[in-house]
Amino acid sequence: MLLLESPASHEMAALAVLYFHFAVVLFNLFWLIAVPVGGWLGWRFVRNYWWRAAHIAVLILVAAQAVAGRLCFLTILQNNLHGRAGDITPPSLLTRIVTRAIYWPLPGWAFAPLYVLALVWAALLWIYVPPRRTLRMF
């Protein structure tokens, strides 16, 4: 058996996807909160065009998947990898905490309105705290 096909490698890959997924969630939450606060306090970084464009793009992808009734592709990938890994070790405390932070015990239909609301909020922030393109060289 190849190392890449072992249950342990699938478990590690599933954990990597889980932690990346958590980073994406934190990225989205950060910008949803930092932009209005930073706009009010005059923080220049919250007007960075590229970070804001990436934020809107991720929210569009998440909301579109939810409205279409599909799971997030990261969730699908993680579930697939977990299925291949089997239950070889119990999850660590950190893994359980991250899993609970990402996967809320709500019915599936509840996520689409939440994600669309987040997207609408980000779009309103784009209007009221507009990003600025800067052409600075390092």
N, CA, C and O of each residue as an XYZ file, in Angstrom:
552
protein
N       0.849     -1.176      0.000
C       0.000      0.000      0.000
C       0.891      1.234      0.000
O       1.843      1.330      0.775
N       0.573      2.161     -0.867
C       1.311      3.407     -0.920
C       1.041      4.241      0.315
O      -0.037      4.160      0.903
N       2.007      5.033      0.704
C       1.847      5.899      1.871
C       0.640      6.821      1.702
O      -0.079      7.086      2.665
N       0.417      7.311      0.480
C      -0.689      8.236      0.240
C      -2.048      7.558      0.307
O      -3.075      8.233      0.383
N      -2.063      6.244      0.279
C      -3.321      5.510      0.326
C      -3.580      4.872      1.690
O      -4.513      4.083      1.836
N      -2.777      5.200      2.672
C      -2.967      4.603      3.994
C      -4.063      5.344      4.753
O      -4.303      6.524      4.499
N      -4.731      4.661      5.684
C      -5.742      5.350      6.502
C      -5.179      6.555      7.251
O      -5.861      7.569      7.401
N      -3.939      6.446      7.720
C      -3.338      7.562      8.464
C      -3.161      8.782      7.562
O      -3.381      9.911      8.001
N      -2.764      8.566      6.305
C      -2.592      9.711      5.404
C      -3.933     10.354      5.076
O      -4.025     11.574      4.938
N      -4.979      9.528      4.951
C      -6.312     10.101      4.713
C      -6.796     10.872      5.938
O      -7.431     11.918      5.803
N      -6.501     10.365      7.120
C      -6.895     11.077      8.331
C      -6.171     12.415      8.431
O      -6.778     13.427      8.779
N      -4.873     12.420      8.125
C      -4.119     13.680      8.174
C      -4.639     14.671      7.127
O      -4.738     15.869      7.394
N      -4.966     14.167      5.944
C      -5.510     15.043      4.908
C      -6.868     15.597      5.332
O      -7.159     16.768      5.092
N      -7.699     14.767      5.958
C      -9.004     15.229      6.444
C      -8.825     16.313      7.508
O      -9.570     17.293      7.524
N      -7.851     16.142      8.387
C      -7.577     17.171      9.394
C      -7.083     18.460      8.749
O      -7.468     19.553      9.162
N      -6.230     18.332      7.737
C      -5.744     19.525      7.040
C      -6.903     20.280      6.397
O      -6.948     21.509      6.446
N      -7.842     19.549      5.795
C      -9.012     20.190      5.190
C      -9.857     20.852      6.270
O     -10.337     21.970      6.084
N     -10.045     20.169      7.403
C     -10.827     20.732      8.508
C     -10.227     22.048      8.988
O     -10.949     23.030      9.159
N      -8.907     22.080      9.209
C      -8.273     23.287      9.710
C      -8.240     24.392      8.655
O      -8.331     25.572      8.996
N      -8.112     24.024      7.382
C      -8.204     25.020      6.317
C      -9.611     25.602      6.267
O      -9.784     26.811      6.116
N     -10.610     24.744      6.395
C     -12.009     25.166      6.416
C     -12.230     26.155      7.567
O     -12.896     27.176      7.397
N     -11.677     25.848      8.714
C     -11.784     26.731      9.873
C     -11.126     28.081      9.579
O     -11.653     29.125      9.965
N      -9.987     28.065      8.906
C      -9.317     29.319      8.539
C     -10.187     30.143      7.596
O     -10.233     31.368      7.711
N     -10.874     29.488      6.670
C     -11.776     30.194      5.752
C     -12.932     30.827      6.530
O     -13.311     31.967      6.264
N     -13.484     30.092      7.482
C     -14.572     30.626      8.315
C     -14.080     31.849      9.094
O     -14.765     32.870      9.144
N     -12.895     31.747      9.701
C     -12.346     32.882     10.444
C     -12.077     34.076      9.535
O     -12.326     35.220      9.917
N     -11.572     33.816      8.343
C     -11.339     34.877      7.353
C     -12.637     35.622      7.064
O     -12.672     36.852      7.071
N     -13.700     34.869      6.809
C     -14.983     35.492      6.506
C     -15.527     36.273      7.694
O     -15.979     37.407      7.534
N     -15.489     35.690      8.866
C     -15.980     36.391     10.054
C     -15.157     37.637     10.349
O     -15.703     38.681     10.707
N     -13.853     37.523     10.199
C     -12.979     38.662     10.467
C     -13.389     39.871      9.628
O     -13.563     40.968     10.160
N     -13.545     39.671      8.303
C     -13.855     40.795      7.432
C     -15.260     41.317      7.645
O     -15.503     42.510      7.459
N     -16.196     40.457      8.033
C     -17.560     40.927      8.303
C     -17.607     41.845      9.524
O     -18.475     42.713      9.622
N     -16.677     41.651     10.443
C     -16.620     42.468     11.657
C     -15.622     43.617     11.519
O     -15.915     44.745     11.915
N     -14.451     43.335     10.963
C     -13.377     44.337     10.895
C     -13.703     45.500      9.974
O     -13.299     46.631     10.243
N     -14.428     45.241      8.890
C     -14.698     46.323      7.933
C     -15.552     47.433      8.548
O     -15.172     48.600      8.455
N     -16.691     47.119      9.173
C     -17.443     48.243      9.755
C     -16.711     48.910     10.919
O     -16.741     50.133     11.054
N     -16.061     48.116     11.750
C     -15.313     48.706     12.874
C     -14.147     49.529     12.342
O     -13.924     50.657     12.782
N     -13.410     48.968     11.401
C     -12.259     49.665     10.834
C     -12.649     50.888     10.034
O     -11.936     51.891     10.037
N     -13.779     50.812      9.347
C     -14.257     51.988      8.632
C     -14.573     53.124      9.583
O     -14.274     54.285      9.302
N     -15.176     52.786     10.705
C     -15.534     53.779     11.717
C     -14.288     54.360     12.394
O     -14.219     55.554     12.685
N     -13.289     53.468     12.639
C     -12.075     53.912     13.334
C     -10.983     54.411     12.397
O      -9.934     54.866     12.853
N     -11.221     54.329     11.096
C     -10.246     54.840     10.145
C      -9.087     53.897      9.848
O      -8.019     54.349      9.436
N      -9.274     52.611     10.047
C      -8.212     51.644      9.735
C      -8.096     51.516      8.225
O      -9.076     51.194      7.553
N      -6.926     51.761      7.694
C      -6.746     51.726      6.244
C      -6.794     50.312      5.669
O      -7.263     50.125      4.546
N      -6.325     49.324      6.406
C      -6.234     47.975      5.848
C      -7.602     47.395      5.490
O      -7.682     46.517      4.631
N      -8.682     47.864      6.127
C      -9.996     47.305      5.819
C     -10.516     47.779      4.462
O     -11.548     47.303      3.989
N      -9.813     48.697      3.850
C     -10.206     49.174      2.521
C      -9.341     48.555      1.416
O      -9.408     48.977      0.261
N      -8.538     47.564      1.772
C      -7.707     46.886      0.778
C      -8.585     46.157     -0.230
O      -9.356     45.266      0.126
N      -8.456     46.548     -1.485
C      -9.318     46.019     -2.534
C      -9.199     44.503     -2.681
O     -10.215     43.814     -2.779
N      -7.995     43.984     -2.696
C      -7.789     42.560     -2.995
C      -8.308     41.656     -1.891
O      -8.892     40.611     -2.178
N      -8.106     42.034     -0.628
C      -8.652     41.230      0.469
C     -10.169     41.268      0.463
O     -10.831     40.254      0.683
N     -10.707     42.449      0.208
C     -12.170     42.589      0.172
C     -12.769     41.832     -1.004
O     -13.824     41.213     -0.865
N     -12.104     41.873     -2.170
C     -12.596     41.134     -3.341
C     -12.547     39.628     -3.071
O     -13.471     38.904     -3.441
N     -11.493     39.161     -2.437
C     -11.399     37.731     -2.086
C     -12.517     37.364     -1.114
O     -13.109     36.290     -1.222
N     -12.801     38.243     -0.178
C     -13.851     38.002      0.804
C     -15.211     37.870      0.123
O     -15.956     36.927      0.391
N     -15.527     38.808     -0.748
C     -16.808     38.760     -1.470
C     -16.881     37.501     -2.331
O     -17.925     36.852     -2.388
N     -15.788     37.153     -2.998
C     -15.780     35.967     -3.862
C     -16.049     34.692     -3.059
O     -16.814     33.833     -3.496
N     -15.431     34.572     -1.905
C     -15.659     33.390     -1.068
C     -17.102     33.356     -0.584
O     -17.728     32.296     -0.578
N     -17.636     34.507     -0.179
C     -19.024     34.542      0.280
C     -20.007     34.217     -0.842
O     -21.024     33.567     -0.601
N     -19.716     34.659     -2.057
C     -20.572     34.314     -3.198
C     -20.565     32.800     -3.403
O     -21.620     32.197     -3.604
N     -19.390     32.188     -3.352
C     -19.284     30.739     -3.527
C     -20.047     29.991     -2.432
O     -20.789     29.053     -2.725
N     -19.871     30.392     -1.193
C     -20.530     29.731     -0.064
C     -22.051     29.889     -0.160
O     -22.792     28.919     -0.003
N     -22.507     31.116     -0.419
C     -23.953     31.365     -0.501
C     -24.567     30.624     -1.687
O     -25.659     30.070     -1.570
N     -23.881     30.611     -2.818
C     -24.411     29.923     -4.000
C     -24.553     28.425     -3.750
O     -25.555     27.825     -4.137
N     -23.564     27.822     -3.110
C     -23.655     26.394     -2.782
C     -24.833     26.129     -1.855
O     -25.576     25.166     -2.048
N     -25.001     26.980     -0.852
C     -26.080     26.779      0.111
C     -27.447     26.964     -0.545
O     -28.359     26.174     -0.302
N     -27.598     27.996     -1.373
C     -28.868     28.238     -2.051
C     -29.190     27.071     -2.987
O     -30.354     26.708     -3.153
N     -28.160     26.489     -3.596
C     -28.356     25.339     -4.488
C     -28.624     24.046     -3.714
O     -28.877     22.999     -4.309
N     -28.565     24.133     -2.380
C     -28.833     22.959     -1.563
C     -27.668     21.991     -1.480
O     -27.846     20.822     -1.138
N     -26.486     22.474     -1.790
C     -25.297     21.619     -1.768
C     -24.452     21.911     -0.532
O     -24.436     23.029     -0.017
N     -23.765     20.896     -0.078
C     -22.796     21.090      0.991
C     -21.582     21.825      0.450
O     -21.318     21.797     -0.752
N     -20.860     22.468      1.316
C     -19.600     23.104      0.950
C     -18.655     22.029      0.404
O     -18.595     20.917      0.929
N     -17.927     22.375     -0.650
C     -17.028     21.392     -1.242
C     -15.937     20.960     -0.266
O     -15.429     19.843     -0.368
N     -15.571     21.821      0.674
C     -14.591     21.423      1.694
C     -15.187     20.372      2.639
O     -14.493     19.444      3.054
N     -16.455     20.517      2.972
C     -17.137     19.521      3.800
C     -17.197     18.181      3.076
O     -16.948     17.134      3.673
N     -17.529     18.217      1.787
C     -17.597     16.985      1.002
C     -16.231     16.314      0.952
O     -16.125     15.103      1.145
N     -15.191     17.091      0.693
C     -13.835     16.536      0.638
C     -13.427     15.950      1.983
O     -12.878     14.850      2.049
N     -13.698     16.691      3.054
C     -13.343     16.197      4.384
C     -14.083     14.903      4.707
O     -13.482     13.958      5.217
N     -15.371     14.853      4.417
C     -16.146     13.634      4.670
C     -15.617     12.456      3.867
O     -15.543     11.337      4.373
N     -15.248     12.708      2.613
C     -14.693     11.655      1.765
C     -13.388     11.124      2.357
O     -13.179      9.913      2.421
N     -12.529     12.016      2.780
C     -11.252     11.597      3.365
C     -11.459     10.861      4.678
O     -10.780      9.868      4.942
N     -12.389     11.331      5.508
C     -12.689     10.620      6.759
C     -13.215      9.221      6.476
O     -12.861      8.266      7.166
N     -14.060      9.105      5.461
C     -14.590      7.798      5.097
C     -13.492      6.844      4.681
O     -13.542      5.658      5.008
N     -12.505      7.344      3.968
C     -11.374      6.499      3.555
C     -10.457      6.153      4.721
O      -9.841      5.088      4.745
N     -10.371      7.067      5.688
C      -9.480      6.843      6.832
C     -10.072      5.848      7.818
O      -9.341      5.080      8.443
N     -11.392      5.858      7.961
C     -12.004      5.037      8.998
C     -11.807      5.703     10.344
O     -11.378      6.854     10.420
N     -12.116      4.991     11.388
C     -11.944      5.521     12.754
C     -10.664      4.952     13.340
O     -10.701      4.026     14.150
N      -9.520      5.517     12.925
C      -8.267      4.939     13.418
C      -7.835      5.544     14.749
O      -7.188      4.870     15.551
N      -8.184      6.808     14.992
C      -7.877      7.422     16.293
C      -9.016      8.366     16.667
O      -9.653      8.947     15.788
N      -9.275      8.521     17.958
C     -10.305      9.487     18.365
C      -9.803     10.912     18.116
O      -8.600     11.162     18.188
N     -10.711     11.846     17.824
C     -10.278     13.222     17.548
C      -9.726     13.899     18.800
O     -10.165     13.631     19.919
N      -8.761     14.776     18.584
C      -8.178     15.527     19.693
C      -9.175     16.565     20.194
O     -10.195     16.816     19.553
N      -8.878     17.158     21.328
C      -9.736     18.208     21.875
C      -9.839     19.377     20.905
O     -10.930     19.903     20.685
N      -8.716     19.790     20.323
C      -8.735     20.897     19.376
C      -9.586     20.570     18.154
O     -10.338     21.417     17.671
N      -9.470     19.357     17.661
C     -10.267     18.946     16.507
C     -11.748     18.965     16.842
O     -12.561     19.379     16.015
N     -12.114     18.524     18.041
C     -13.525     18.556     18.436
C     -14.031     19.991     18.548
O     -15.160     20.279     18.152
N     -13.212     20.889     19.080
C     -13.601     22.290     19.215
C     -13.784     22.928     17.834
O     -14.773     23.622     17.598
N     -12.845     22.699     16.936
C     -12.935     23.260     15.582
C     -14.148     22.699     14.857
O     -14.858     23.435     14.172
N     -14.387     21.410     15.003
C     -15.539     20.780     14.354
C     -16.838     21.399     14.846
O     -17.729     21.682     14.045
N     -16.957     21.614     16.156
C     -18.171     22.237     16.697
C     -18.324     23.683     16.256
O     -19.442     24.170     16.087
N     -17.196     24.375     16.067
C     -17.259     25.775     15.622
C     -17.716     25.884     14.171
O     -18.381     26.851     13.800
N     -17.367     24.906     13.359
C     -17.724     24.948     11.937
C     -19.094     24.350     11.680
O     -19.899     24.932     10.952
N     -19.364     23.205     12.262
C     -20.583     22.460     11.947
C     -21.619     22.653     13.050
O     -21.592     21.958     14.066
N     -22.517     23.589     12.846
C     -23.553     23.910     13.816
C     -24.693     22.910     13.720
O     -24.998     22.418     12.633
N     -25.324     22.606     14.845
C     -26.450     21.652     14.831
C     -27.765     22.327     14.415
O     -28.702     22.431     15.206
N     -27.811     22.777     13.170
C     -29.008     23.411     12.619
C     -29.506     22.576     11.447
O     -28.736     21.833     10.839
N     -30.788     22.696     11.131
C     -31.269     22.001      9.925
C     -30.598     22.595      8.686
O     -30.237     23.772      8.671
N     -30.437     21.780      7.658
C     -29.738     22.204      6.454
C     -30.311     23.449      5.809
O     -29.563     24.266      5.273
N     -31.640     23.609      5.851
C     -32.270     24.764      5.210
C     -31.888     26.080      5.884
O     -32.021     27.137      5.267
N     -31.423     26.048      7.117
C     -31.129     27.275      7.863
C     -29.843     27.962      7.386
O     -29.647     29.152      7.631
N     -28.985     27.226      6.720
C     -27.694     27.803      6.343
C     -27.774     28.762      5.164
O     -27.074     29.774      5.152
N     -28.607     28.469      4.178
C     -28.705     29.352      3.003
C     -29.076     30.783      3.400
O     -28.407     31.716      2.954
N     -30.112     30.999      4.219
C     -30.415     32.390      4.610
C     -29.279     33.063      5.379
O     -29.038     34.258      5.209
N     -28.579     32.298      6.227
C     -27.460     32.875      6.972
C     -26.338     33.311      6.036
O     -25.783     34.399      6.188
N     -26.006     32.462      5.071
C     -24.922     32.789      4.141
C     -25.311     33.919      3.206
O     -24.479     34.764      2.876
N     -26.567     33.946      2.775
C     -27.027     35.043      1.916
C     -27.023     36.348      2.714
O     -26.639     37.391      2.185
N     -27.439     36.304      3.965
C     -27.398     37.490      4.814
C     -25.960     37.997      4.976
O     -25.721     39.203      4.923
N     -25.014     37.095      5.170
C     -23.599     37.491      5.275
C     -23.134     38.135      3.973
O     -22.402     39.124      3.996
N     -23.554     37.580      2.844
C     -23.179     38.144      1.549
C     -23.792     39.533      1.361
O     -23.122     40.447      0.881
N     -25.042     39.692      1.733
C     -25.693     41.007      1.621
C     -24.982     42.023      2.520
O     -24.763     43.165      2.116
N     -24.627     41.612      3.719
C     -23.903     42.494      4.644
C     -22.570     42.916      4.032
O     -22.211     44.093      4.079
N     -21.838     41.968      3.459
C     -20.548     42.287      2.833
C     -20.743     43.224      1.638
O     -19.929     44.121      1.417
N     -21.818     43.020      0.868
C     -22.094     43.900     -0.273
C     -22.416     45.315      0.201
O     -21.972     46.291     -0.404
N     -23.183     45.426      1.276
C     -23.478     46.752      1.840
C     -22.204     47.415      2.356
O     -22.018     48.623      2.207
N     -21.336     46.621      2.957
C     -20.058     47.174      3.419
C     -19.203     47.644      2.248
O     -18.461     48.618      2.371
N     -19.305     46.954      1.108
C     -18.572     47.354     -0.096
C     -19.021     48.758     -0.532
O     -18.225     49.549     -1.039
N     -20.298     49.046     -0.326
C     -20.849     50.346     -0.707
C     -20.512     51.416      0.333
O     -20.059     52.506     -0.016
N     -20.734     51.099      1.613
C     -20.588     52.107      2.670
C     -19.172     52.260      3.206
O     -18.829     53.306      3.757
N     -18.355     51.241      3.052
C     -16.935     51.317      3.409
C     -16.184     50.790      2.183
O     -15.636     49.688      2.210
N     -16.165     51.584      1.112
C     -15.641     51.066     -0.153
C     -14.144     50.768     -0.090
O     -13.372     51.488      0.543
N     -13.763     49.692     -0.762
C     -12.325     49.401     -0.833
C     -11.650     50.390     -1.783
O     -12.291     51.028     -2.617
N     -10.360     50.488     -1.625
C      -9.573     51.372     -2.488
C      -8.454     50.564     -3.108
O      -7.769     49.791     -2.439
N      -8.287     50.762     -4.402
C      -7.150     50.128     -5.080
C      -5.954     51.046     -4.897
O      -6.035     52.250     -5.141
N      -4.870     50.476     -4.475
C      -3.639     51.232     -4.341
C      -2.604     50.621     -5.259
O      -2.523     49.401     -5.397
N      -1.823     51.463     -5.879
C      -0.779     50.994     -6.789
C       0.582     51.300     -6.190
O       1.418     51.963     -6.804
N       0.784     50.807     -4.990
C       2.061     51.025     -4.326
C       3.030     49.919     -4.699
O       2.655     48.751     -4.810
N       4.255     50.297     -4.887
C       5.319     49.315     -5.083
C       6.043     49.151     -3.750
O       6.122     50.084     -2.951
N       6.557     47.972     -3.533
C       7.239     47.709     -2.255
C       8.552     48.406     -2.179
O       9.254     48.292     -1.175
